[in-house]
Amino acid sequence: MNAAVHAHSGWIAVSLTICIWTGFILVTRHAGAGMLTSWDITLLRFGVGALIAIFFLPRILLPPLKVIVLFSLFGGIGYAIAVYAAFRMSPAAHASVLLPGALPFLTAIIAWIWLGHKPVRQRRIALLVVFAGIVLTAADSISRGPQLTRMQILGDLLFLCGSSSWAVFTLLLGRYPVPPLAATVATTLGSAIVYLPIWWLFLPSTLGQATKSEIAVQAVYQGVLVVFVAMLLYTFSVRRLGSQTVALLMAFVPVISALAAVPLLGEPLSLLTLAGLSAVTVGAVLGVRADRGAGISA
């Protein structure tokens, strides 16, 4: 019964994470057309998140310094710098495919190379099915936009770098079983301690020129929902469901983004997107069943 309750809470956490990540892509792409620089958005992400983390600091036991450094490097600074820079170069459709869409494959590859966790046959099939769904969704999304430019290609590469960084962070969460709140506080504070002085001393900023509403939207979404709430939920779901299972479920984000575009942007669903939705759903179900059958928890 306890195992069932733990799994159920993990599913709730990962579902909420998927919703926040979907909004993250839309909100951050909107910021790319605004006044704030990518460095400023990173500042709001870690600065506001650190204020929340400080409140919880007396209530948790921080992990060893080595773990804090690793969490902050891959789950904080490395991920944020690559992704926010990429949003200024590539459209949101590319982000939805190359960030959460590529995550299960990068996580599986890195786990195989680094940890020796070779995917079982059913998981390999699940990854292939999800990959087919992502390709279908990507083909539809990218075909609607302009042709790829050199700047967009660079942005896409940065998205893949950000996804790789998050894949390593996901596996680190499985390798170091730190309580979710402690992991979130450690990652947020560690990133802020390193990044904020660098921003203040060296990085270009247009924070003083941006409107209060633009700053408020990014501060709340990036600093509260994304860097703290979503990270807390993500860490919790990894503890409950396993790192590779959660990474696989993140493949739902690009499909949900496409679904959200119907009421929000007035974009109709194409047959390619519907086929992609079906493939991702089938692949994710196969992957979760493979994990349960093999007893994978990391």
Stockholm file with secondary structure:
# STOCKHOLM 1.0

chainA/1-298         MNAAVHAHSGWIAVSLTICIWTGFILVTRHAGAGMLTSWDITLLRFGVGALIAIFFLPRILLPPLKVIVLFSLFGGIGYAIAVYAAFRMSPAAHASVLLPGALPFLTAIIAWIWLGHKPVRQRRIALLVVFAGIVLTAADSISRGPQLTRMQILGDLLFLCGSSSWAVFTLLLGRYPVPPLAATVATTLGSAIVYLPIWWLFLPSTLGQATKSEIAVQAVYQGVLVVFVAMLLYTFSVRRLGSQTVALLMAFVPVISALAAVPLLGEPLSLLTLAGLSAVTVGAVLGVRADRGAGISA
#=GR chainA/1-298 SS CHHHHHHHHHHHHHHHHHHHHHHHHHHHHHHHTSSSCHHHHHHHHHHHHHHHHHHHGGGSCCCCHHHHHHHIIIIIIHHHHHHHHHHTTSCHHHHHIIIIITHHHHHHHHIIIIICCCCCHHHHHHHHHHHHHHHHHHHHHHHTSCCCCHHHHHHHHHHHHHHHHHHHHHHHHHHSCCCHHHHHHHHHHHHHHHHHHHHHHHSCCCTTTSCHHHHHHHIIIIIIIIIIIIHHHHHHHHHHHCHHHHHHHTTHHHHHHHHHHHHHHCCCCCHHHHHHHHHHHHHHHHHHHHHHHHTCCC
#=GC SS_cons         CHHHHHHHHHHHHHHHHHHHHHHHHHHHHHHHTSSSCHHHHHHHHHHHHHHHHHHHGGGSCCCCHHHHHHHIIIIIIHHHHHHHHHHTTSCHHHHHIIIIITHHHHHHHHIIIIICCCCCHHHHHHHHHHHHHHHHHHHHHHHTSCCCCHHHHHHHHHHHHHHHHHHHHHHHHHHSCCCHHHHHHHHHHHHHHHHHHHHHHHSCCCTTTSCHHHHHHHIIIIIIIIIIIIHHHHHHHHHHHCHHHHHHHTTHHHHHHHHHHHHHHCCCCCHHHHHHHHHHHHHHHHHHHHHHHHTCCC
//
